């Protein structure tokens, strides 16, 4: 997986601001690139690597929601922001039940946060934006293809995972922004112009080739469990060998 800026989605599948009832460009500034360095003797170093890159989404000032496998046992984390800055961070919490991870920025970010949505409100067929760090060129217009159980071959089972198509090529930690949720939020007058986000998970090795052939990406449920991470700060990472 790569979060390098030397690639972009085909123009035809990039989201266009005029097609959305919320401030798309503003919402995309909440996405950050993430780079983590893991010690060579860490428990997960052999399977997940010692240098991991992906995405995360700013959900409040200084707090980034991402996928836990990117930051498990990390000793160094850098967050690459939409305005070009890079700031250090550290792991704030990790929940093995959901795979969510939280990263605390060690400098003021000062960019808009993206509120967390409710996966139960997402419907099959809904149009969404699968957003990665780097703005529209690193995002793709997609639809929800299915909501069904997913059994990961590593640590958990999801009762109702959300699958989107087409898949984002660098899906780890991307956000799913739903326009219907954003419109409802604008109508309530809260954080006008912002979408709501869900977090993208990465299929295990046995599943990756099948997902790529179908052009479908899986997505974690979001909402209550990520809020629980914020309030309780659950850390359940594995130790080193």
C-alpha positions as CSV (number, residue, x, y, z in Angstrom):
1,X,0.0,0.0,0.0
2,X,1.2,3.5,-0.8
3,X,0.1,7.0,0.1
4,X,2.6,8.6,-2.3
5,X,1.3,11.7,-4.2
6,X,2.8,10.6,-7.6
7,X,-0.4,8.9,-8.7
8,X,-4.0,10.0,-9.1
9,X,-7.4,8.4,-9.9
10,X,-8.7,8.7,-13.5
11,X,-10.4,12.0,-13.9
12,X,-13.7,10.3,-14.9
13,X,-14.0,8.7,-11.4
14,X,-12.9,11.6,-9.3
15,X,-15.6,13.4,-7.4
16,X,-16.7,16.8,-8.7
17,X,-17.7,19.5,-6.3
18,X,-20.8,20.5,-8.3
19,X,-22.3,17.1,-7.9
20,X,-22.6,17.4,-4.1
21,X,-24.8,19.4,-1.7
22,X,-21.9,19.9,0.7
23,X,-18.4,21.4,0.5
24,X,-16.5,18.5,-1.0
25,X,-13.2,20.3,-1.1
26,X,-13.6,21.3,2.6
27,X,-14.5,17.7,3.6
28,X,-11.5,16.3,1.8
29,X,-9.1,18.5,3.8
30,X,-10.0,16.3,6.8
31,X,-8.1,13.4,5.3
32,X,-4.5,12.9,6.3
33,X,-1.7,10.6,5.0
34,X,-0.2,8.4,7.7
35,X,3.3,6.9,7.8
36,X,4.3,4.6,10.7
37,X,7.7,3.1,11.6
38,X,7.6,-0.2,13.6
39,X,10.6,-1.8,15.4
40,X,12.1,-4.8,13.6
41,X,11.6,-7.0,16.6
42,X,7.9,-6.1,17.0
43,X,5.4,-8.9,17.1
44,X,3.6,-7.7,14.0
45,X,6.7,-6.7,12.0
46,X,7.0,-9.9,10.0
47,X,3.4,-10.0,8.9
48,X,2.5,-6.3,8.6
49,X,6.0,-4.8,7.9
50,X,8.1,-2.2,9.7
51,X,7.1,0.7,7.5
52,X,3.3,1.2,6.9
53,X,1.5,3.9,5.0
54,X,-2.2,4.7,4.6
55,X,-4.8,7.2,5.4
56,X,-6.7,8.6,8.4
57,X,-9.5,11.1,9.0
58,X,-9.5,14.0,11.4
59,X,-12.5,13.5,13.7
60,X,-11.7,16.3,16.2
61,X,-8.8,18.7,16.7
62,X,-5.6,16.7,16.9
63,X,-7.3,13.3,16.8
64,X,-7.1,11.0,13.7
65,X,-9.2,7.9,13.2
66,X,-7.5,5.2,11.2
67,X,-7.2,1.4,10.9
68,X,-5.3,-0.2,13.7
69,X,-3.0,-2.4,11.7
70,X,-1.3,0.7,10.4
71,X,-0.2,1.9,13.8
72,X,0.0,-1.3,15.9
73,X,3.3,-1.2,17.8
74,X,4.5,1.9,16.0
75,X,7.3,3.8,17.6
76,X,7.2,6.7,15.1
77,X,4.2,8.2,13.3
78,X,4.0,11.1,10.8
79,X,0.7,12.7,9.7
80,X,0.8,14.4,6.3
81,X,-1.9,17.1,6.1
82,X,-3.8,18.6,3.3
83,X,-2.0,21.9,3.6
84,X,1.4,20.3,3.0
85,X,2.5,20.1,6.6
86,X,3.8,16.9,8.3
87,X,3.4,16.6,12.0
88,X,4.4,13.8,14.4
89,X,1.9,11.7,16.2
90,X,1.5,8.8,18.6
91,X,-0.9,6.0,19.1
92,X,-3.7,7.1,21.4
93,X,-5.8,4.0,21.4
94,X,-6.4,0.7,19.5
95,X,-9.5,-1.6,19.7
96,X,-8.9,-5.2,18.6
97,X,-12.6,-5.8,18.5
98,X,-13.2,-3.4,15.6
99,X,-9.7,-2.8,14.4
100,X,-10.0,1.0,14.8
101,X,-7.0,3.0,15.9
102,X,-6.7,6.6,17.1
103,X,-3.6,8.8,16.6
104,X,-2.9,11.9,18.6
105,X,-1.2,14.7,16.7
106,X,1.7,16.2,18.6
107,X,1.2,19.6,17.0
108,X,-1.8,21.8,16.4
109,X,-3.5,20.7,13.1
110,X,-6.1,23.5,12.7
111,X,-8.0,21.8,9.9
112,X,-11.8,21.0,9.9
113,X,-12.8,17.7,11.4
114,X,-15.2,15.3,9.7
115,X,-18.1,14.1,11.9
116,X,-18.6,10.3,12.3
117,X,-21.7,8.9,10.7
118,X,-23.9,5.9,11.4
119,X,-23.4,2.8,9.2
120,X,-27.1,1.8,9.7
121,X,-28.2,4.8,7.7
122,X,-26.1,3.7,4.7
123,X,-28.2,1.9,2.0
124,X,-27.2,-0.4,-0.8
125,X,-27.0,1.6,-3.9
126,X,-26.1,4.9,-2.2
127,X,-23.6,7.0,-3.9
128,X,-20.5,7.7,-1.8
129,X,-17.1,9.2,-2.0
130,X,-14.2,7.0,-1.0
131,X,-11.7,9.6,0.1
132,X,-8.0,9.3,0.6
133,X,-5.4,11.9,1.6
134,X,-4.6,14.2,-1.2
135,X,-7.9,15.6,-2.2
136,X,-10.1,14.8,-5.2
137,X,-7.3,13.2,-7.2
138,X,-6.9,10.6,-4.5
139,X,-10.7,10.0,-4.1
140,X,-13.2,8.0,-6.1
141,X,-16.9,8.1,-6.7
142,X,-18.4,4.8,-5.7
143,X,-21.7,3.1,-4.7
144,X,-22.5,0.8,-1.8
145,X,-22.6,-2.6,-3.4
146,X,-23.6,-4.7,-0.4
147,X,-24.0,-4.8,3.4
148,X,-23.3,-8.3,4.7
149,X,-21.2,-10.3,7.1
150,X,-17.5,-10.4,6.6
151,X,-15.2,-12.9,8.3
152,X,-11.6,-11.7,8.4
153,X,-9.0,-14.4,8.4
154,X,-7.1,-12.6,11.1
155,X,-9.0,-11.5,14.3
156,X,-12.6,-10.6,13.9
157,X,-16.0,-11.0,12.3
158,X,-18.2,-8.1,11.2
159,X,-21.9,-8.7,11.3
160,X,-22.6,-6.1,8.7
161,X,-19.7,-4.8,6.7
162,X,-20.2,-2.3,3.9
163,X,-18.8,-3.1,0.5
164,X,-18.2,-0.4,-2.1
165,X,-17.4,-0.5,-5.8
166,X,-15.2,0.5,-7.4
167,X,-12.5,-0.1,-4.8
168,X,-9.9,2.6,-3.9
169,X,-6.4,1.4,-4.9
170,X,-4.9,2.4,-1.5
171,X,-7.9,1.8,0.7
172,X,-6.3,1.5,4.1
173,X,-7.8,4.1,6.4
174,X,-9.8,5.9,3.7
175,X,-13.1,7.6,4.6
176,X,-16.5,6.9,3.1
177,X,-18.5,10.1,2.8
178,X,-22.2,9.8,2.1
179,X,-23.9,12.7,0.3
180,X,-27.4,12.0,1.8
181,X,-25.9,12.1,5.3
182,X,-24.1,15.3,4.5
183,X,-27.3,16.9,3.2
184,X,-29.2,15.9,6.4
185,X,-26.4,17.3,8.5
186,X,-26.4,20.6,6.6
187,X,-30.2,20.8,7.0
188,X,-29.7,20.6,10.8
189,X,-27.3,23.5,10.6
190,X,-24.3,21.6,12.2
191,X,-20.9,21.9,10.6
192,X,-22.6,23.0,7.4
193,X,-20.8,21.7,4.3
194,X,-19.2,18.6,5.9
195,X,-19.9,15.0,5.1
196,X,-19.9,12.1,7.5
197,X,-17.3,9.5,7.3
198,X,-16.8,5.8,7.8
199,X,-13.4,4.0,7.9
200,X,-12.1,1.7,5.2
201,X,-10.5,-1.6,6.3
202,X,-8.0,-3.7,4.4
203,X,-8.9,-7.3,3.5
204,X,-6.5,-10.0,4.7
205,X,-4.1,-11.6,2.3
206,X,-6.4,-14.4,1.4
207,X,-9.1,-12.0,0.5
208,X,-7.2,-9.3,-1.4
209,X,-7.0,-10.9,-4.8
210,X,-10.7,-11.7,-4.8
211,X,-11.7,-8.2,-3.8
212,X,-9.5,-6.7,-6.5
213,X,-11.0,-9.0,-9.2
214,X,-14.5,-7.9,-8.2
215,X,-13.5,-4.3,-7.8
216,X,-15.1,-4.2,-4.4
217,X,-13.7,-2.8,-1.2
218,X,-14.9,-3.6,2.3
219,X,-15.7,-1.1,5.0
220,X,-16.0,-1.2,8.7
221,X,-19.1,-0.1,10.6
222,X,-18.6,3.2,12.4
223,X,-20.1,5.4,15.0
224,X,-20.5,4.1,18.5
225,X,-17.3,2.1,18.7
226,X,-15.1,4.9,17.5
227,X,-16.7,7.2,20.0
228,X,-16.1,4.6,22.7
229,X,-12.4,4.7,21.7
230,X,-12.4,8.4,22.2
231,X,-14.1,8.2,25.6
232,X,-12.3,5.1,27.0
233,X,-9.0,5.1,25.2
234,X,-8.9,1.3,24.9
235,X,-5.5,0.0,24.0
236,X,-5.1,-3.6,23.3
237,X,-2.0,-4.0,21.1
238,X,0.2,-7.0,21.1
239,X,3.5,-7.0,22.7
240,X,6.9,-7.5,21.2
241,X,8.5,-10.9,20.9
